[in-house]
Amino acid sequence: MPANAPGRTTTFRIGPAAQELTRAALAAVHAPSILNTQPWHWRITHDAALLYADPRRRLPILDPTGRLLTVSCGTALHHACVTLAADGTDFEVEPMPDDGDPDLLAVVRYRGVTGPSARAQRLRHAIPVRRSDRRPFAARPVPQEAIDRLCRAAQRTDARLQMTWSHDLADLAVAAGQANDALLGDPRYRAELASWIRRPGEGHDGVPVDTLAPQGVRPVPIRDFTAAGAGTNVVTRVDVSDREARYGIVVTDGDGPHDWLTAGVALSAVLLTATAEHLATSPMSDLMENEVARRTLRRMLGGVGYPAIGVRIGMPATTMAPPRAPRRPAAEVIEVVADEADPPQPPEG
Ligand SMILES: Cc1cc2nc3c(=O)[nH]c(=O)nc-3n(C[C@H](O)[C@H](O)[C@H](O)COP(=O)(O)O)c2cc1C
């Protein structure tokens, strides 16, 4: 019988495990997602957090296979795991546990209490601070030690971060150009992109127009939101150079849903580590949304592995963070179904 069935009052007992798992799911609302669709749903039981994809939030034109939806859910999974590890919770993750339910992407099982991880605590602090920063970066190089730490963060997952070198920039620019031309030439894509752009303060999802930045002259163009009719007001100069930006590609061994989830976990590890290192980042998935561009990237990577998502990395040009993209209310994305308390006994006599 459902807990809210008419004529029945139910009380819930939320034990410490469910409380801890709920805290983790709450932190995961901050995770980045494709066009800020936040395509996830959490179900918390007395000892597990179940992460579901929300297929109603898949982008039919931009993401027909659901790859980017799954990558987005992977970032939420990693945010939750960081929070548990930072709180000293022992847990186990089972990815894709049910062949009959492809929307169930992972089960995070509570295993008890352990020592808090200092590395996770550092990343946990980065969760509410991280933003996608599309503005041009400062004309200062990113220290190589910081890049090495990002690569190590990805390596701790089952994916890797392949950094591009200056001799790759031409190929990367070609891939970005191919993606831009193909995507912007498709009126269905432009309409879909436009439908996810929001005026400041409007709604709980989508990309706020004040987080966008002009293309200007960049060695590698980023996704062009202006073609969807969005003006930009973060930076008004067009002489954007971005010349010290670095580019990393999250690469997985395979190209199926399990790999996409892994790519999201790696992406989150890279973004949170970068934030903790005071670097600015913005994900780039347009390169992966067009098969010709993705093939160019695969060739650039020597045909080894599958590029899942790109990341632009740099020194922030200003200490002012970009505006925050909104999030859906927690009650929309987290459902607590922890143990029912014993039903009340009928009065005696
Ligand atoms: C799978 C994925 C793909 C993304 N692709 C792009 C992209 O191509 N261009 C871009 O500017 N931002 C991209 N983003 C960043 C999202 O737009 C951003 O996470 C979202 O708008 C929420 O904003 P926030 O990251 O500042 O919290 C992507 C994020 C994810 C997780």
The ligand as an ORCA input file, in Angstrom:
! r2SCAN-3c Opt
* xyz 0 1
  C      27.562     16.388    -19.886
  C      27.718     17.889    -19.868
  C      27.876     18.589    -21.062
  C      28.057     19.989    -21.044
  N      28.295     20.642    -22.233
  C      28.555     21.977    -22.215
  C      28.912     22.656    -23.437
  O      29.028     22.063    -24.486
  N      29.134     23.990    -23.357
  C      29.046     24.687    -22.195
  O      29.256     25.900    -22.208
  N      28.717     24.063    -21.017
  C      28.485     22.731    -21.011
  N      28.180     22.076    -19.846
  C      28.025     22.846    -18.603
  C      26.556     23.012    -18.268
  O      25.930     23.900    -19.160
  C      26.443     23.490    -16.810
  O      26.922     22.477    -15.980
  C      25.039     23.842    -16.372
  O      24.545     24.907    -17.137
  C      24.982     24.197    -14.887
  O      25.844     25.249    -14.595
  P      27.070     25.103    -13.577
  O      28.019     24.100    -14.164
  O      27.663     26.480    -13.497
  O      26.534     24.622    -12.269
  C      28.017     20.688    -19.816
  C      27.879     19.967    -18.623
  C      27.755     18.583    -18.636
  C      27.665     17.814    -17.350
*
